[in-house]
């Protein structure tokens, strides 16, 4: 029996360089405009039997704006960044450069006092592995880009360092199929619609 899980990356709440660890800000104006442009392409995913989202305001709002009425899943929360919560990477680097280097190079490290990258990937993968199994069941989950990156590392059974080489854009979709412990990354046909402005930038 196989599941089909499509992750939708939440619309943005800030410009990319201003992104903060565990950002709990609502969608900004650009994010709202992106959602409105994407509704036509992403609304069909509302037909999924199960619809979930990360607990962040922007994930919940993105899901509601797309017509999913998603159920919040705490297991899909962002990585716990401890005392770096609310900081940008640049701000954390300015305060504790050596500890940031350790965090970036060691997936088991928790220099911020929060959750390690390895534990984050394992948590998100555990959520994926515990989805109800019904053959052909479709699931949609609106999540933070970081959560989707963690899910992909888990699905591909890749080294945790692969996390840093995955780029997930706002409102992009990523589909995996399979069941607990046996997942495949699926590439669907490209949409005939032109790329939105944020993707062309």
C-alpha positions in Angstrom: 0.0 0.0 0.0 1.3 3.4 -0.9 0.6 7.0 0.2 1.1 10.2 -1.8 2.3 13.1 0.3 2.6 16.5 -1.3 4.4 19.2 0.7 3.5 22.8 -0.1 6.1 25.4 1.1 4.5 28.2 3.1 4.4 31.6 1.5 7.0 34.0 2.8 6.8 36.3 5.8 9.9 38.3 5.0 12.6 38.8 2.3 15.0 35.8 2.2 17.9 37.6 3.8 15.7 38.7 6.7 14.4 35.2 7.5 14.7 34.4 11.2 15.1 31.1 13.0 11.7 29.8 14.1 10.0 32.8 12.4 6.5 33.2 13.8 5.6 36.4 11.8 2.5 36.4 9.6 2.6 36.6 5.8 4.0 39.9 4.5 2.4 41.7 1.6 4.5 39.9 -1.0 3.6 36.6 0.6 -0.1 37.4 0.3 0.3 38.4 -3.4 2.2 35.1 -4.1 -0.6 33.0 -2.5 -3.2 34.8 -4.7 -1.2 34.1 -7.8 -0.7 30.5 -6.9 -4.3 29.6 -5.9 -5.3 28.4 -9.4 -2.4 25.9 -9.5 -2.5 24.7 -5.9 -6.2 24.7 -5.1 -6.7 21.1 -6.6 -4.5 19.8 -3.8 -7.5 20.6 -1.5 -9.0 17.3 -2.7 -6.5 15.3 -0.7 -8.1 13.1 1.9 -5.8 14.5 4.7 -4.6 18.1 4.9 -2.0 19.2 7.4 0.2 22.2 8.2 3.1 23.3 10.4 2.0 25.3 13.5 3.5 28.6 12.3 1.2 31.5 11.4 2.4 31.7 7.8 1.9 27.9 7.2 -1.6 28.0 8.7 -2.6 31.1 6.8 -1.1 29.7 3.5 -3.1 26.5 3.9 -6.4 28.4 4.7 -5.9 30.8 1.8 -5.4 27.9 -0.6 -8.7 26.3 0.6 -7.1 23.4 2.5 -8.5 24.1 6.0 -5.4 22.1 7.3 -5.0 20.4 10.7 -2.0 21.7 12.6 0.7 19.1 13.3 3.2 19.9 16.1 5.6 17.3 14.6 5.9 19.6 11.6 7.2 22.5 13.6 10.5 24.2 12.7 13.8 23.1 14.3 14.1 24.2 17.9 16.8 26.8 17.7 17.1 27.5 21.5 18.5 30.9 22.3 18.9 31.7 18.5 15.2 31.7 18.1 14.1 35.0 16.4 17.6 35.7 15.1 18.8 35.8 11.5 21.8 33.6 10.6 23.9 36.8 10.3 22.9 37.9 13.8 23.7 34.6 15.3 27.0 34.6 13.5 27.9 38.0 14.8 27.2 36.9 18.4 28.6 33.4 18.4 30.6 32.7 15.2 32.4 29.6 16.5 29.2 28.0 17.7 27.4 28.7 14.4 30.3 27.1 12.6 29.9 24.0 14.9 26.2 23.9 14.2 26.7 24.1 10.5 29.3 21.4 10.4 28.1 18.9 13.0 24.5 17.6 12.5 24.5 16.2 16.1 25.5 19.5 17.7 23.2 21.8 19.8 25.3 24.8 20.5 22.2 27.0 20.7 20.7 24.8 23.4 17.8 23.6 21.2 17.4 20.7 18.8 20.2 19.1 16.6 19.8 18.9 12.9 19.8 15.1 13.1 17.0 15.1 15.7 15.0 17.6 13.6 15.3 15.3 10.5 14.4 12.3 12.5 11.3 14.0 14.0 10.0 15.1 10.6 10.7 11.6 9.2 8.9 10.0 12.1 5.8 12.1 11.3 6.0 10.9 7.7 6.3 7.3 8.7 3.3 7.4 11.0 0.7 8.7 8.5 -2.4 6.5 8.1 -1.7 3.9 5.4 -4.5 3.5 2.9 -3.5 2.6 -0.7 -3.8 5.6 -2.9 -4.4 8.0 0.0 -3.4 11.6 -0.8 -2.0 13.9 1.8 -1.1 17.6 1.5 1.0 19.3 4.1 1.8 23.1 4.1 5.1 23.4 5.9 8.1 25.6 6.5 10.8 25.2 3.8 13.1 23.9 6.5 10.7 21.2 7.4 10.4 20.1 3.8 14.2 20.0 3.5 14.3 17.8 6.5 11.7 15.5 5.0 13.6 15.2 1.8 16.8 14.3 3.6 14.9 11.6 5.4 13.1 10.2 2.3 16.4 10.0 0.3 18.3 8.5 3.3 20.9 11.1 2.6 23.6 12.3 5.0 22.3 15.1 7.2 24.7 17.5 5.6 22.6 17.3 2.4 20.1 19.5 4.2 22.2 22.5 3.4 22.2 21.8 -0.3 18.4 21.7 -0.7 16.6 24.9 -1.8 12.9 25.0 -1.2 11.1 28.1 -2.6 7.9 29.6 -1.1 4.7 27.9 -2.5 6.7 25.2 -4.4 5.4 21.6 -4.2 7.4 18.5 -3.4 5.7 15.0 -3.6 6.9 11.8 -2.0 5.2 8.4 -2.4 5.4 5.1 -0.5 5.1 4.0 3.1 7.0 3.9 6.4 10.7 3.4 5.7 10.2 3.1 1.9 9.7 6.5 0.3 10.4 7.8 -3.2 10.7 11.4 -4.4 8.3 12.0 -7.3 8.7 14.6 -10.0 5.4 15.6 -11.7 5.0 17.3 -15.0 5.8 21.0 -15.0 2.9 23.4 -15.0 2.1 25.2 -18.2 1.7 28.4 -16.2 4.5 31.0 -16.2 6.7 31.1 -13.2 5.7 33.6 -10.5 7.8 36.8 -10.1 9.4 35.5 -6.9 10.8 32.4 -8.8 12.1 34.5 -11.7 13.9 36.9 -9.3 
